[in-house]
């Protein structure tokens, strides 16, 4: 008989080990999935995890790795602050979309003017757009005690409708011959995200992600607000007795996560995406939740987890093109990572015991 026995306190060893174990189990299960699809699992794993780092075109892939990881890290860092405090913002995807729409609208409003101030204004508008969209569930939570999970999640669908309306009507390219989508910002230098290292695609979003990691680390370890966040998550009653304002903490966490998600959307719009289109959002807001928990809600861990998840994106695209793996298989492979992470996290609070339970 197999049973779970509650630990007196969470295991620090398993807390550090479970992300690694989850990755190993994901690779084993993913290899089995690829074998069932008729592909060599070892070749598939090499294509996904090895070739983008040390393969023939590794220099190009390394730059793309940072570009792909940047929005995930930006969003996950913001979400992690709320998750640590017990504030559950599940609607980062919507904040990502609205941030891109607000920043893109500012840039297109100046078209075809040239000026150094246009891109900084777009960055500010992107952050404000994500912040405003996050404030909706934040204020409803603090004023009317609504469920922030449901409200933030449902607002994602509203943001998707705003995105469709923008691509089809509000921000549609008047010279696009009837095709949906805005002007191509890559052809508008004043509103495009400049490449920092030629040939890699690296842009200011990568720099912003690094700054966000440093900011979150300093906040959590050197600032009283970070102490309040950790205290509210670990001992909510003690936090209230010590004078921590739950409403202020909720609004602060939603503010930071919303602004960072909006920045991620703006940098993605002005960088890899290039234009507002119906299919602009690719699920970064939801994938960032996996990144946050895989990184153990720690800024440095989130940076590493973001790079790992970006590696599965880039390696997955390479596997699709070279091995003919279906996109659904790559998505299932990424989903396995969250499944195994949640599964093995049980070992943090419980021991596995064999035999009959004591009376």
C-alpha positions in Angstrom: 0.0 0.0 0.0 1.3 3.4 -1.0 0.3 6.4 1.1 1.3 10.0 1.7 2.5 11.2 5.1 2.4 14.9 5.9 5.8 16.4 6.7 6.2 18.5 9.8 7.5 21.3 7.6 8.1 21.7 3.9 11.3 20.0 2.6 14.0 22.5 1.4 15.8 19.7 -0.5 12.7 18.7 -2.5 11.9 22.4 -3.1 15.2 22.7 -4.9 15.1 19.3 -6.5 11.5 19.1 -7.9 12.0 21.5 -10.9 15.0 19.4 -12.0 13.0 16.2 -11.5 10.1 17.7 -13.4 12.3 18.5 -16.4 13.8 14.9 -16.4 10.3 13.3 -16.3 9.1 15.7 -19.0 12.0 14.6 -21.3 11.2 10.9 -20.6 7.5 11.3 -21.3 8.2 13.6 -24.2 10.6 11.0 -25.7 7.9 8.4 -25.4 5.4 10.7 -27.1 7.8 11.3 -30.0 8.5 7.6 -30.3 4.8 6.9 -30.7 4.8 9.5 -33.5 7.4 7.5 -35.3 10.3 9.9 -34.5 13.7 9.0 -32.9 13.3 10.4 -29.3 17.0 11.0 -28.9 17.3 13.0 -32.2 14.2 14.9 -31.2 15.6 15.8 -27.7 18.9 16.8 -29.4 17.1 19.0 -31.8 15.1 20.7 -29.1 17.7 21.1 -26.3 21.2 20.8 -27.9 21.2 22.3 -31.4 19.9 25.8 -30.4 22.8 26.1 -27.9 25.7 24.3 -29.5 24.5 23.3 -32.9 25.5 24.6 -36.3 23.4 27.8 -36.1 23.9 28.3 -32.4 25.0 31.9 -32.7 21.7 32.9 -34.3 19.6 30.7 -32.0 21.3 32.1 -28.8 20.1 35.6 -29.7 16.7 34.3 -30.5 16.7 32.4 -27.2 17.0 35.7 -25.2 14.3 37.4 -27.5 11.9 34.5 -26.8 12.7 34.4 -23.1 12.3 38.2 -22.5 8.5 38.4 -22.6 8.2 35.2 -20.5 10.6 36.5 -17.9 9.0 40.0 -17.8 5.5 38.6 -17.2 6.6 35.8 -14.9 8.6 38.2 -12.6 5.5 40.4 -12.2 3.2 37.4 -11.6 5.6 35.9 -9.0 5.3 38.9 -6.7 1.5 38.4 -6.6 1.7 34.7 -6.3 4.1 35.0 -3.3 1.6 37.3 -1.6 -1.4 35.1 -2.4 -2.7 37.4 -5.1 -3.6 35.4 -8.2 -3.4 37.4 -11.4 -4.2 34.8 -14.1 -5.0 37.4 -16.8 -1.5 38.5 -17.8 -2.4 37.5 -21.4 -5.0 40.3 -21.5 -2.6 42.8 -20.0 0.0 41.8 -22.5 -2.5 42.4 -25.4 -3.8 45.8 -24.1 -0.2 47.0 -23.4 0.7 46.2 -27.1 -2.5 47.9 -28.3 -1.9 51.1 -26.3 1.8 51.3 -27.2 1.1 50.5 -30.9 -1.7 53.1 -31.0 0.6 55.8 -29.8 3.3 54.9 -32.3 0.8 54.8 -35.2 -0.7 58.1 -34.1 2.6 59.8 -34.9 3.0 58.2 -38.3 4.9 59.2 -40.5 6.7 61.6 -38.1 10.3 60.9 -37.0 11.6 61.6 -33.6 13.6 60.0 -30.8 10.7 60.5 -28.4 8.2 58.3 -30.2 9.5 54.9 -29.0 9.9 56.0 -25.4 6.3 57.3 -25.4 5.2 53.9 -26.8 7.0 52.1 -23.9 5.3 54.3 -21.4 1.9 53.8 -23.1 2.5 50.0 -23.1 3.2 49.9 -19.4 0.2 52.1 -18.6 -2.1 50.0 -20.8 -1.1 46.8 -19.0 -1.4 48.6 -15.6 -4.9 49.9 -16.3 -6.1 46.5 -17.5 -4.7 44.9 -14.3 -6.3 47.6 -12.1 -9.8 46.3 -13.1 -9.5 43.0 -11.2 -7.3 44.7 -8.5 -9.9 47.4 -7.7 -12.8 45.0 -7.9 -11.0 42.7 -5.4 -10.2 45.4 -2.9 -13.6 47.2 -3.1 -16.1 44.4 -3.7 -14.0 41.3 -2.7 -14.5 39.7 -6.1 -12.5 36.7 -7.1 -9.4 38.0 -8.9 -8.8 34.7 -10.7 -12.1 34.8 -12.5 -12.1 38.5 -13.2 -8.6 38.6 -14.6 -9.1 35.5 -16.6 -12.3 36.6 -18.2 -10.8 40.0 -19.1 -8.4 38.0 -21.4 -11.3 37.3 -23.7 -12.4 40.9 -23.7 -8.8 41.9 -24.6 -8.8 39.4 -27.5 -12.0 41.1 -28.8 -10.3 44.5 -28.6 -7.3 43.0 -30.5 -9.6 41.7 -33.2 -11.4 45.1 -33.5 -8.1 46.9 -33.6 -6.7 44.7 -36.4 -10.0 44.8 -38.4 -11.0 48.4 -37.8 -9.5 50.9 -35.4 -5.8 50.4 -36.2 -6.1 48.7 -39.6 -3.6 49.8 -42.2 -5.4 52.1 -44.6 -2.9 51.1 -47.3 -3.3 47.4 -46.6 -5.6 46.7 -49.5 -8.3 45.4 -47.2 -6.1 42.9 -45.3 -6.5 42.9 -41.5 -3.6 44.2 -39.4 -1.9 47.5 -38.7 1.0 49.1 -40.5 4.2 47.2 -40.2 6.2 49.0 -37.5 9.4 47.4 -38.7 9.1 49.8 -41.7 8.6 52.8 -39.4 12.0 53.3 -37.7 10.8 55.8 -35.1 8.3 53.2 -33.7 10.3 50.1 -34.0 12.4 48.3 -31.4 16.0 48.6 -32.5 18.2 45.6 -32.7 21.0 45.9 -30.2 23.4 43.3 -31.6 23.3 42.8 -35.4 22.1 39.4 -36.6 20.7 38.2 -33.3 17.4 40.1 -33.1 18.1 41.1 -29.5 16.2 44.3 -28.5 15.3 46.5 -25.6 12.9 43.9 -24.3 15.8 41.7 -23.3 17.3 44.6 -21.3 14.0 45.3 -19.6 13.7 41.6 -18.6 17.1 41.7 -17.0 16.2 45.0 -15.1 13.0 43.4 -13.9 14.9 40.4 -12.5 17.3 42.7 -10.6 14.4 44.9 -9.4 12.4 41.9 -8.1 15.5 40.4 -6.4 16.3 43.7 -4.6 12.6 44.3 -3.7 12.2 40.8 -2.2 15.4 40.8 -0.3 16.3 44.4 0.6 13.0 46.3 0.8 10.2 46.3 3.4 7.6 45.8 0.6 9.3 42.6 -0.3 9.1 41.5 3.3 5.4 42.3 3.4 4.9 40.3 0.2 6.6 37.2 1.7 4.8 37.6 5.0 1.4 37.9 3.4 2.0 34.7 1.5 3.3 32.7 4.3 1.3 34.0 7.2 -1.7 36.1 6.2 -3.0 36.6 9.7 0.4 37.6 11.0 0.7 40.1 8.2 -2.6 41.7 9.1 -1.6 41.9 12.8 1.7 43.5 11.9 0.0 46.3 10.0 0.3 45.1 6.4 -2.6 46.5 4.3 -4.1 43.7 2.2 -5.7 46.2 -0.2 -2.5 48.1 -0.8 -0.6 44.8 -1.3 -3.2 43.6 -3.9 -3.1 46.8 -5.8 0.7 46.9 -5.7 1.0 43.3 -7.0 -1.5 43.9 -9.8 0.2 47.2 -10.7 3.6 45.7 -11.1 2.4 42.5 -12.9 0.1 44.5 -15.2 2.8 47.0 -16.1 5.4 44.4 -16.8 2.9 42.3 -18.9 2.1 45.5 -20.9 5.8 46.1 -21.5 6.2 42.6 -22.7 3.4 43.1 -25.2 4.8 46.4 -26.4 8.4 45.0 -26.9 7.0 42.0 -28.7 4.8 44.2 -31.0 7.7 46.5 -31.9 10.1 43.6 -32.2 9.4 40.1 -33.5 5.7 40.6 -34.3 6.0 43.9 -36.1 2.3 44.7 -36.4 -1.0 44.4 -34.6 -2.8 41.3 -36.1 -5.7 39.1 -35.0 -3.3 36.3 -33.9 -0.8 38.6 -32.2 -1.1 36.9 -28.8 0.6 33.6 -28.7 -0.1 32.6 -25.1 2.9 34.2 -23.4 0.7 35.3 -20.5 -0.3 31.8 -19.7 3.1 30.2 -20.4 4.6 32.7 -17.9 2.6 31.1 -15.1 4.6 27.8 -15.8 7.8 29.8 -15.9 7.0 31.5 -12.5 6.4 28.2 -10.8 9.2 26.4 -12.5 11.5 29.1 -11.2 10.1 28.7 -7.7 8.8 32.3 -7.7 12.4 33.5 -7.4 13.7 36.1 -9.8 16.9 34.2 -10.7 15.0 30.9 -11.0 12.5 32.6 -13.2 15.3 33.9 -15.5 16.6 30.3 -15.8 13.1 28.9 -16.3 12.3 31.5 -18.9 15.4 30.5 -20.9 14.5 26.8 -20.6 10.9 27.5 -21.8 12.2 29.6 -24.6 14.5 26.8 -25.6 11.5 24.5 -25.9 9.9 27.1 -28.2 12.9 27.5 -30.5 13.9 23.9 -30.4 10.3 22.9 -31.0 10.2 25.1 -34.1 13.4 23.5 -35.3 12.0 20.0 -34.6 8.9 20.9 -36.6 10.8 22.0 -39.6 13.6 19.4 -39.6 11.8 16.3 -38.2 8.3 17.0 -39.2 6.9 16.9 -35.6 3.4 18.4 -35.4 2.9 21.6 -33.5 0.4 19.9 -31.2 3.1 17.5 -30.0 5.4 20.4 -29.1 2.6 22.1 -27.2 1.8 18.8 -25.4 5.5 18.5 -24.5 5.5 22.0 -22.9 2.3 21.2 -21.1 3.9 18.1 -19.6 6.4 20.3 -17.8 3.7 22.0 -15.8 1.9 18.7 -15.1 5.1 17.0 -13.8 6.0 20.1 -11.8 2.7 20.1 -10.0 2.8 16.3 -9.5 6.3 16.2 -8.0 5.6 19.3 -5.8 3.6 16.9 -3.6 6.9 15.6 -2.3 7.7 19.0 -0.8 4.9 18.7 1.8 4.4 14.9 1.9 6.5 11.8 2.3 5.8 8.6 0.3 5.3 5.6 2.6 4.9 2.0 1.7 3.0 -0.5 3.8 -0.1 -0.3 6.0 -0.9 2.9 8.0 -0.4 2.7 11.7 -3.6 2.7 13.8 
